Amino acid sequence: MKITLLELEGTGRQLGRAHGEALKDSITTLYGKYMDCIVKQAYISTTEEELLGLAMRNYEFARDYAPDLLEEMLGIAEGSGLAVEKIMFLHCLGEGLDLAFPQPANSLLKGPFFASPGCTAFGALGKATSDGHVLVGQNFDLQGDPYDHAVLLKIKKPETTLLLLTLAGVIGCEGLSSHKLAVVVNKLIARDVRAGVPYTFVVRRALEQKNLVEALWQIMTAERAAGTNYLLADSSVIINIETTACYFDVLPMPDNIISHA
């Protein structure tokens, strides 16, 4: 697995333009790869135009939820030379299949690209770890072969510094912050999918908070587009929250350990 390290500093469009310019070729290749596979391997006939339209249904929700992050996404489009719709599609990979196909995506997709989708998140603390420290993580278990487009994104902002594992052209998939926060995720198939805020925006907004309570609030109050499991932590507490578009539930952690797939 090849991971590109990209260090950025600034706000809004500045961050996005630098991201897009630095990773232009990788972003273009990744977009083509994902779009081609979804169009070709879906049982229900669809087109690139239809999928881009579905992704853009989330645009206004993302703008209202996190206007600065939308500006960053627009900067990525400008820097890479790709249309805004295509960059929005990359930010909606977790939700796009749900919006395109109203039934659970796994039953409608075929082939090795979709054979075993989904990450697994885990957390442990206290007596469940050898030193009592908090441990969280996830495997980056993505469909297809996008790993040459993986990016370790370090962003310095006036209020915080973020370290994000993501894909070229995407503002963040999971990560850590200088406020000692961590957010990892795994995909959930939900029946109440709708136009809403993509999980990539929710992860970034949660990580930019000063404490765990504020991060959790950003997840609970977002007009989410689809189902995602979020595992959050600070230096002493782990919280696992399952979400669909409209509902959420915080899961218990028996024996100070949890794993979610």
PyMOL commands that set and color helices and strands:
alter all, ss='L'
color gray80, all
select helices_A, chain A and resi 12-22+24-41+48-56+59-65+67-80+84-91+93-100+105-107+112-114+126-128+147-149+199-207+212-221+254-256
alter helices_A, ss='H'
color red, helices_A
select strands_A, chain A and resi 3-9+121-124+135-138+150-156+161-167+174-177+182-187+228-233+238-243+248-251+257-260
alter strands_A, ss='S'
color yellow, strands_A
deselect
rebuild
show_as cartoon
